[in-house]
Amino acid sequence: MNVQPEIKVLVVDDHPVVRAGLCAIVAYQEDLELVGEAANAAEAIELFMLRQPDITLVDLSLPDMGGIELISVLHTKSSTAQFIVLTANAGGSEIGKALHAGARAYLFKNAPSDELLSAIRTVHRGGRYMSPTVGRMADEISSHPDLTARELEVLQWLARGHSNLQIAKEMGVTEDTAKFHVGNILGKLGVPSRSKAVALSQKLGLVH
């Protein structure tokens, strides 16, 4: 006896090969129904309203709108739909933003198909899913206070190997001010050196 599909899934990804692979994985499952695929946010919104999926797989990098913004938009259009983020970016700075926007799961695109299917079914049952790798990143992010916009700017210059004097010249401030910002960054990130601050910030996706 055939199992009646009970989980309607919409796939949103701008890379044709990736999107085709995701669609094939979903369509092959007896308890899942692929109700549409979109290459950008505009298509996703239209299909979302037309097909009313239970689960929407959303790539964070779309050509016309960020994936997090798309989730926020779609979240206002349905109180029951659930969202799973899929991203190739190993940086973790978007994890908290995605979950805050309404995502119930966050996966990297190199995750095995079994993990993706497990996430879909878990989310459909009302749960949340976060892979161990993502969970560790989320814990690291939550353990560090937010950096100010000015500190993030300084961090970008640090990542480029600039000295305090060079940073001061780039930002139009005194060397003492630049040194003060660097000290705040090290303290907030809980690291002893500039190089460790850059390494950690790259891991967390704060700089690229």
N, C-alpha and C positions, 0 to 999 in steps of 0.2 A: 504493500500500500504506500502510495506516495505521500510524503509529508507536505502539508500545505504551508507554503512560505509565510512566515509571520513577521519577519523583520525586513522592512523596506529600506534600502540603502541607496543614497545618492553619493556619487564620487566626484570630487572637485579637485582637479590638478591640471596645470597648464602644460605639462610634458606628455605628449601623446603616448609614448612607450610606457611610461609609468602608469598613466591613467588606464591604458589597455590592460596592463598587468593586474591592477587593482580590481578592475571590472571583472576580469576572468576569475580571479580568486573568489569574489563575491558570488558571481553567477553560478559557480560550480556547486555551491552549498545548497542543500535541499531546504534548509530553514531560512535562507536569505533570498531576497528578491531585489535584483538591481533595477531601480526605477528610473535611473538617468545618470548621465555623465556630463560634466561641464568643464570647459577649459578656462573659464574666467569667472569673476564674481557676478557679472551681469547675467550670464547664462545660469549660474547657480541660483540666483534669486528667482529667476523666471521658473526654472524647473522645481525649485523648492515649493513655490506657491501652487504649481500645477500638480505635482506628484505627491506632496506632503509626506516626505520620507520620515521614517522613525529615527534613522541614524544618517548623519551626513559626515563623510570623510573630507576634511578640509586641509589643503596644502597651505602653509603659511605664506608662500611666495607666489602671489598671483599678479598678472600684468596690470590689472586695473584697480585693484584694491587689496590691502593686506588681509591675510587670512583671519587675523584676530578681529579686525573691523568687520569683516564679513560675518563672522560668528555673532558678533554683537547685533548686527542688523537682522540676521535670521532669527536670533533669539527673541526679538521683539515681535516676530510674526507667528510664533508658535510657543505655547507653554509646555508642550509635551515632547517636542523634537529634541534629540540629543546630538552632540557634536564630538567628533574625534579628530584631533590634530595629527597630521602626518607631515614631518619636515625632514629635510636632508641636513639642516643646520645643527651641528653638534653643540653649538653654544646654548647656554641655558637661560639667557636673560628673558626669553619670551615665554617660558613655562608658566610663571606666575600670572602674566598678562592673559595668556590663553585660558587658564583655569578661571580667572576672574571674569572673563568675557562670557563664560558659559560652557567651555569645553569640559567633557567628562573623562577624557582620556588623552594622553599625549604620547605619541610614538615616533621613533625615528624610522626613516624609510628603509633602513637596512634591517629592520626587525623581520624575523621569519613570519611566513604566512599564518602559522598556527597562533602566533602571538596577536596578530591583527584580528583574527577570527575570535579569539578569546576575549579581546577587548570589546569587539562589537557586541558579543553576547552578554558580557558582563554589564556593559553600559545599558543595554536594552532591559536588563533585569533591574535597573535602578542603581547599579553600583558605579564605582569609578575604577579606572585602570591606569596604572602608571608603571612602566617597566622599571626594573631595578636601577638601570643607568639613569633614567630620568629622575627617579626618586632621590638618588644621591645628589644630583644637581640641584633639585628643588630644596633639599635640606641645606646645601651649601649656600644657596642664594638667600634663604630665609634667615640664615645665621649672620648675615652681614647687613648692617644698616644701609639704607639707600644713599647713594652718592648724589650730591647736588649736580646741577647742570654744569657749573663751573668746574667741579672736581672731575666730572666725566670728560670735559674738554682737556683738562690737564692730563688725564689718563691717556688720552689719544696721543698727546705729544710725548709722554713717557714711552708709549709703545713704539714710537718712531726713534727712540734713542736720544731724545733731547735732554740737555742739562737744564738745571734750574734757570741759569742765565738765558739760555736759548728759549725756554718756555716763557720767561718773563718778556722777552722781546716780541715773541709771536703774539702774546696776549695783551701787550701794552701795559704791563704792570711792573712793579719792582721785583727784584730777585728775592727779597724777603717774603713778598706776598706769594710768589710761586713756591718757595720753600715751605711756606705755611700750608698751602693746598696739598703739596706732596705729603707732608706729615699727616694731614687729616686722612688722606687716601690710605696710607699705610696702616693707620690706626683703625679705620673702619673695616678694612679688609683683613686685619689681623695678621699682617705679614711684616717681616723685619727689613725688607729691602725693596728697592725699585724694581729689580728684575723679577722678584717673586710676586710683586703686585701686578706686573704685566702678564706673567704666566697665569696667575689666577684669574685675572680679568678676561683673558682670552678664553680660558676654559669655561667661564660663566657667560661668555658671549657679550661682554661689555665692550670689548674692542675686537677688531678683526685685522 
